[in-house]
């Protein structure tokens, strides 16, 4: 008898026992339910959604983006950075300087909007 055949017999026995023994079935189900809950659960962000889309605003001009960013507080600026993946290392989440955060958002928005322009003919 091969290993595959032995495993099939073993699982047949387990399934039969689950059908006849509710306690055993609940134990097996709880093993898979616990695993399913931990692997399928998306990690919820503790941050709020971004108030603006910096990529749309940078198309209208850097001054427009800066004007929209200026009234925001530090946490709102960090929300923009996080939602739009502007800081993969998450170093900006430690920054306390509002101007530094605004500069990062403007710089990253400019870079991403300009990406590919090198291939356009003038």
N, CA, C and O of each residue as an XYZ file, in Angstrom:
488
protein
N       0.851     -1.179      0.000
C       0.000      0.000      0.000
C       0.898      1.243      0.000
O       1.862      1.325      0.760
N       0.563      2.213     -0.868
C       1.374      3.421     -0.983
C       0.979      4.443      0.093
O      -0.059      4.323      0.743
N       1.812      5.413      0.248
C       1.541      6.480      1.212
C       0.260      7.210      0.842
O      -0.541      7.552      1.713
N       0.070      7.444     -0.429
C      -1.131      8.125     -0.900
C      -2.392      7.343     -0.511
O      -3.379      7.930     -0.067
N      -2.351      6.043     -0.676
C      -3.503      5.197     -0.341
C      -3.753      5.204      1.176
O      -4.899      5.220      1.626
N      -2.673      5.192      1.946
C      -2.804      5.221      3.408
C      -3.420      6.534      3.879
O      -4.282      6.556      4.757
N      -2.961      7.617      3.280
C      -3.513      8.915      3.648
C      -4.995      9.013      3.293
O      -5.790      9.572      4.048
N      -5.351      8.467      2.144
C      -6.756      8.474      1.743
C      -7.599      7.710      2.758
O      -8.679      8.168      3.131
N      -7.120      6.553      3.208
C      -7.859      5.769      4.207
C      -7.965      6.535      5.525
O      -9.016      6.542      6.166
N      -6.879      7.171      5.917
C      -6.880      7.949      7.153
C      -7.921      9.070      7.086
O      -8.697      9.260      8.022
N      -7.930      9.792      6.000
C      -8.888     10.895      5.867
C     -10.324     10.385      5.763
O     -11.250     11.041      6.239
N     -10.509      9.250      5.160
C     -11.847      8.649      5.128
C     -12.333      8.352      6.543
O     -13.498      8.579      6.869
N     -11.429      7.843      7.380
C     -11.773      7.552      8.774
C     -12.113      8.842      9.517
O     -13.075      8.887     10.284
N     -11.324      9.883      9.289
C     -11.562     11.173      9.955
C     -12.915     11.736      9.529
O     -13.670     12.227     10.368
N     -13.229     11.671      8.238
C     -14.503     12.188      7.750
C     -15.673     11.390      8.316
O     -16.696     11.964      8.688
N     -15.526     10.079      8.382
C     -16.586      9.240      8.966
C     -16.808      9.595     10.438
O     -17.946      9.688     10.899
N     -15.721      9.789     11.160
C     -15.834     10.140     12.575
C     -16.495     11.512     12.740
O     -17.285     11.710     13.662
N     -16.178     12.445     11.862
C     -16.805     13.767     11.914
C     -18.315     13.662     11.686
O     -19.094     14.390     12.300
N     -18.722     12.746     10.795
C     -20.152     12.572     10.518
C     -20.896     11.963     11.702
O     -22.071     12.257     11.919
N     -20.214     11.119     12.461
C     -20.906     10.414     13.536
C     -20.688     11.049     14.923
O     -21.475     10.803     15.836
N     -19.662     11.838     15.086
C     -19.316     12.389     16.393
C     -19.274     13.925     16.303
O     -18.328     14.491     15.756
N     -20.288     14.582     16.834
C     -20.375     16.038     16.737
C     -19.271     16.765     17.502
O     -18.805     17.819     17.070
N     -18.856     16.206     18.630
C     -17.761     16.824     19.382
C     -16.469     16.834     18.569
O     -15.749     17.831     18.525
N     -16.196     15.701     17.931
C     -15.004     15.589     17.099
C     -15.101     16.566     15.920
O     -14.121     17.225     15.573
N     -16.268     16.652     15.318
C     -16.479     17.562     14.187
C     -16.219     19.010     14.608
O     -15.572     19.760     13.878
N     -16.716     19.402     15.773
C     -16.513     20.765     16.261
C     -15.037     21.061     16.502
O     -14.564     22.164     16.229
N     -14.310     20.064     17.018
C     -12.874     20.251     17.253
C     -12.134     20.467     15.933
O     -11.297     21.363     15.819
N     -12.451     19.640     14.942
C     -11.792     19.774     13.635
C     -12.177     21.102     12.995
O     -11.324     21.809     12.458
N     -13.464     21.439     13.054
C     -13.916     22.707     12.479
C     -13.235     23.896     13.147
O     -12.869     24.862     12.478
N     -13.065     23.826     14.455
C     -12.443     24.949     15.170
C     -10.984     25.143     14.744
O     -10.492     26.271     14.714
N     -10.307     24.070     14.421
C      -8.917     24.183     13.943
C      -8.878     24.957     12.635
O      -8.062     25.863     12.467
N      -9.758     24.601     11.713
C      -9.763     25.271     10.417
C     -10.371     26.665     10.493
O      -9.954     27.559      9.755
N     -11.333     26.863     11.356
C     -11.956     28.175     11.508
C     -10.960     29.179     12.068
O     -10.899     30.313     11.592
N     -10.188     28.792     13.057
C      -9.176     29.669     13.641
C      -8.153     30.060     12.598
O      -7.767     31.225     12.507
N      -7.711     29.094     11.811
C      -6.721     29.377     10.775
C      -7.309     30.293      9.706
O      -6.632     31.210      9.241
N      -8.531     30.063      9.321
C      -9.183     30.872      8.293
C      -9.349     32.305      8.769
O      -9.151     33.240      7.994
N      -9.706     32.487     10.020
C      -9.904     33.839     10.554
C      -8.604     34.631     10.593
O      -8.616     35.838     10.353
N      -7.510     33.992     10.883
C      -6.250     34.725     10.985
C      -5.636     34.996      9.625
O      -4.936     35.996      9.468
N      -5.872     34.140      8.628
C      -5.235     34.358      7.337
C      -6.066     35.219      6.403
O      -5.499     35.916      5.562
N      -7.376     35.199      6.517
C      -8.218     35.943      5.594
C      -8.545     37.351      6.061
O      -9.049     38.161      5.284
N      -8.272     37.642      7.295
C      -8.595     38.946      7.835
C      -7.614     39.973      7.293
O      -6.399     39.835      7.441
N      -8.160     40.999      6.664
C      -7.305     42.078      6.198
C      -6.959     42.946      7.388
O      -7.798     43.230      8.242
N      -5.717     43.357      7.424
C      -5.322     44.235      8.514
C      -5.926     45.608      8.258
O      -5.644     46.246      7.244
N      -6.750     46.047      9.180
C      -7.398     47.333      9.008
C      -6.426     48.433      9.373
O      -5.702     48.354     10.366
N      -6.430     49.453      8.546
C      -5.577     50.589      8.799
C      -6.150     51.410      9.950
O      -7.362     51.593     10.057
N      -5.274     51.890     10.792
C      -5.709     52.726     11.905
C      -5.815     54.180     11.467
O      -6.236     55.042     12.238
N      -5.432     54.442     10.232
C      -5.439     55.799      9.713
C      -6.748     56.092      8.996
O      -7.473     55.184      8.588
N      -7.029     57.365      8.854
C      -8.220     57.814      8.143
C      -7.942     57.861      6.639
O      -6.783     57.913      6.228
N      -8.984     57.845      5.822
C      -8.758     57.970      4.378
C      -8.218     59.360      4.033
O      -8.460     60.335      4.745
N      -7.502     59.419      2.955
C      -6.914     60.665      2.486
C      -8.014     61.653      2.095
O      -9.025     61.259      1.512
N      -7.822     62.917      2.411
C      -8.810     63.943      2.077
C      -8.714     64.392      0.622
O      -9.686     64.899      0.061
N      -7.546     64.207      0.013
C      -7.339     64.649     -1.371
C      -6.627     63.570     -2.174
O      -6.067     62.625     -1.618
N      -6.659     63.728     -3.483
C      -5.856     62.899     -4.373
C      -4.755     63.798     -4.924
O      -5.017     64.625     -5.797
N      -3.530     63.652     -4.430
C      -2.460     64.563     -4.845
C      -2.122     64.459     -6.334
O      -1.630     65.421     -6.924
N      -2.378     63.318     -6.936
C      -2.058     63.141     -8.351
C      -2.986     63.953     -9.243
O      -2.556     64.470    -10.275
N      -4.243     64.070     -8.862
C      -5.181     64.886     -9.635
C      -4.859     66.363     -9.458
O      -4.939     67.135    -10.414
N      -4.498     66.759     -8.249
C      -4.219     68.167     -7.985
C      -2.904     68.623     -8.605
O      -2.796     69.768     -9.043
N      -1.895     67.740     -8.650
C      -0.602     68.133     -9.222
C      -0.724     68.369    -10.725
O       0.055     69.130    -11.298
N      -1.688     67.729    -11.358
C      -1.931     67.955    -12.797
C      -2.400     69.387    -13.037
O      -2.158     69.949    -14.105
N      -3.070     69.979    -12.046
C      -3.557     71.359    -12.160
C      -2.462     72.366    -11.813
O      -2.565     73.554    -12.120
N      -1.416     71.864    -11.168
C      -0.306     72.743    -10.821
C       0.180     72.489     -9.409
O      -0.585     72.108     -8.523
N       1.468     72.709     -9.221
C       2.088     72.478     -7.913
C       1.513     73.427     -6.855
O       1.340     73.049     -5.697
N       1.222     74.665     -7.274
C       0.664     75.646     -6.329
C      -0.714     75.222     -5.834
O      -1.047     75.427     -4.666
N      -1.503     74.640     -6.705
C      -2.857     74.182     -6.314
C      -2.728     73.066     -5.273
O      -3.439     73.058     -4.268
N      -1.811     72.125     -5.524
C      -1.603     71.037     -4.571
C      -1.140     71.597     -3.230
O      -1.644     71.208     -2.176
N      -0.178     72.509     -3.280
C       0.349     73.088     -2.040
C      -0.739     73.845     -1.279
O      -0.790     73.788     -0.051
N      -1.601     74.547     -1.995
C      -2.707     75.279     -1.370
C      -3.675     74.334     -0.668
O      -4.197     74.651      0.401
N      -3.911     73.166     -1.276
C      -4.820     72.183     -0.666
C      -4.180     71.461      0.514
O      -4.882     71.016      1.423
N      -2.863     71.340      0.509
C      -2.166     70.660      1.592
C      -1.951     71.565      2.807
O      -1.916     71.081      3.938
N      -1.809     72.846      2.586
C      -1.463     73.798      3.653
C      -2.412     73.767      4.856
O      -1.932     73.776      5.990
N      -3.737     73.730      4.662
C      -4.606     73.746      5.847
C      -4.667     72.422      6.615
O      -5.220     72.374      7.713
N      -4.114     71.370      6.060
C      -4.173     70.056      6.715
C      -3.217     69.997      7.900
O      -2.166     70.638      7.907
N      -3.609     69.210      8.903
C      -2.697     69.001     10.025
C      -1.749     67.845      9.694
O      -1.884     67.201      8.654
N      -0.811     67.597     10.569
C       0.232     66.586     10.331
C      -0.373     65.201     10.107
O       0.064     64.473      9.216
N      -1.363     64.837     10.896
C      -1.970     63.506     10.759
C      -2.685     63.350      9.419
O      -2.627     62.283      8.809
N      -3.348     64.387      8.966
C      -4.027     64.327      7.666
C      -3.012     64.197      6.531
O      -3.256     63.486      5.556
N      -1.882     64.879      6.656
C      -0.820     64.762      5.652
C      -0.261     63.331      5.633
O       0.019     62.780      4.569
N      -0.106     62.755      6.798
C       0.372     61.366      6.878
C      -0.645     60.406      6.273
O      -0.265     59.391      5.689
N      -1.933     60.714      6.405
C      -2.972     59.896      5.775
C      -2.810     59.907      4.257
O      -2.941     58.870      3.607
N      -2.524     61.082      3.696
C      -2.318     61.205      2.246
C      -1.112     60.374      1.830
O      -1.172     59.632      0.849
N      -0.027     60.498      2.569
C       1.210     59.775      2.254
C       0.984     58.270      2.308
O       1.419     57.538      1.418
N       0.313     57.819      3.336
C       0.095     56.383      3.505
C      -0.852     55.822      2.450
O      -0.567     54.782      1.857
N      -1.966     56.494      2.210
C      -2.953     55.974      1.266
C      -2.413     55.913     -0.162
O      -2.780     55.023     -0.929
N      -1.555     56.847     -0.512
C      -1.036     56.904     -1.874
C       0.377     56.317     -1.987
O       1.083     56.556     -2.967
N       0.772     55.553     -0.977
C       2.050     54.829     -0.980
C       3.229     55.715     -1.372
O       4.007     55.379     -2.264
N       3.343     56.827     -0.703
C       4.407     57.773     -1.019
C       5.653     57.581     -0.162
O       6.645     58.291     -0.334
N       5.603     56.629      0.754
C       6.734     56.404      1.651
C       6.789     54.918      1.989
O       6.270     54.491      3.020
N       7.419     54.134      1.119
C       7.412     52.681      1.304
C       8.123     52.247      2.584
O       7.767     51.225      3.171
N       9.103     52.996      3.014
C       9.835     52.642      4.236
C       9.107     53.124      5.492
O       9.497     52.774      6.606
N       8.070     53.911      5.321
C       7.255     54.457      6.407
C       8.067     55.351      7.360
O       7.743     55.471      8.541
N       9.108     55.964      6.832
C       9.918     56.868      7.647
C       9.182     58.177      7.926
O       9.356     58.780      8.985
N       8.365     58.610      6.978
C       7.653     59.880      7.143
C       6.628     59.818      8.273
O       6.201     60.855      8.779
N       6.239     58.628      8.664
C       5.263     58.505      9.749
C       5.842     58.999     11.084
O       5.101     59.242     12.036
N       7.153     59.141     11.142
C       7.807     59.631     12.367
C       8.050     61.135     12.323
O       8.356     61.746     13.347
N       7.917     61.726     11.153
C       8.214     63.144     10.994
C       7.187     64.006     11.706
O       6.006     63.663     11.761
N       7.641     65.122     12.249
C       6.772     66.065     12.963
C       6.672     67.411     12.239
O       5.856     68.255     12.608
N       7.501     67.611     11.211
C       7.550     68.889     10.502
C       6.559     68.881      9.337
O       6.693     68.097      8.398
N       5.573     69.757      9.413
C       4.516     69.833      8.411
C       5.072     70.167      7.025
O       4.647     69.583      6.028
N       6.011     71.093      6.962
C       6.597     71.484      5.673
C       7.346     70.327      5.015
O       7.326     70.180      3.793
N       7.990     69.529      5.812
C       8.710     68.361      5.293
C       7.731     67.348      4.685
O       8.006     66.772      3.633
N       6.605     67.136      5.341
C       5.583     66.214      4.831
C       4.983     66.743      3.527
O       4.785     65.986      2.577
N       4.695     68.045      3.488
C       4.155     68.657      2.270
C       5.150     68.528      1.126
O       4.768     68.211      0.000
N       6.417     68.771      1.411
C       7.455     68.646      0.379
C       7.526     67.223     -0.166
O       7.685     67.026     -1.370
N       7.409     66.236      0.713
C       7.433     64.838      0.277
C       6.258     64.539     -0.651
O       6.432     63.910     -1.694
N       5.073     64.987     -0.273
C       3.878     64.729     -1.088
C       4.029     65.379     -2.465
O       3.749     64.746     -3.483
N       4.465     66.622     -2.498
C       4.635     67.326     -3.772
C       5.688     66.648     -4.630
O       5.483     66.444     -5.827
N       6.812     66.299     -4.022
C       7.903     65.653     -4.750
C       7.472     64.309     -5.333
O       7.731     64.019     -6.501
N       6.813     63.493     -4.513
C       6.386     62.171     -4.988
C       5.304     62.290     -6.059
O       5.310     61.529     -7.027
N       4.387     63.223     -5.901
C       3.334     63.418     -6.902
C       3.959     63.858     -8.227
O       3.580     63.361     -9.287
N       4.914     64.787     -8.171
C       5.605     65.229     -9.385
C       6.334     64.075    -10.069
O       6.260     63.914    -11.287
N       7.036     63.276     -9.270
C       7.787     62.146     -9.834
C       6.869     61.143    -10.522
O       7.161     60.675    -11.623
N       5.772     60.820     -9.875
C       4.891     59.792    -10.434
C       4.116     60.302    -11.643
O       3.825     59.530    -12.557
N       3.784     61.566    -11.662
C       3.086     62.128    -12.823
C       4.047     62.222    -14.008
O       3.643     62.007    -15.150
N       5.307     62.540    -13.745
C       6.301     62.701    -14.810
C       6.843     61.356    -15.304
O       7.486     61.298    -16.352
N       6.592     60.293    -14.570
C       7.117     58.985    -14.930
C       6.632     58.610    -16.336
O       5.433     58.620    -16.614
N       7.568     58.284    -17.201
C       7.222     57.887    -18.555
C       7.298     59.030    -19.546
O       7.282     58.793    -20.754
N       7.382     60.269    -19.069
C       7.464     61.406    -19.974
C       8.729     61.402    -20.808
O       8.765     62.002    -21.882
N       9.755     60.740    -20.336
C      11.013     60.681    -21.067
C      10.822     59.987    -22.426
O      11.590     60.218    -23.360
N       9.804     59.147    -22.523
C       9.569     58.402    -23.748
C       8.676     59.162    -24.745
O       8.525     58.745    -25.894
N       8.099     60.262    -24.301
C       7.238     61.042    -25.176
C       8.086     61.932    -26.071
O       9.056     62.534    -25.610
N       7.728     62.019    -27.343
C       8.466     62.901    -28.247
C       7.894     64.305    -28.152
O       6.703     64.491    -27.904
N       8.744     65.270    -28.349
C       8.295     66.652    -28.229
C       7.839     67.182    -29.544
O       7.424     68.337    -29.634
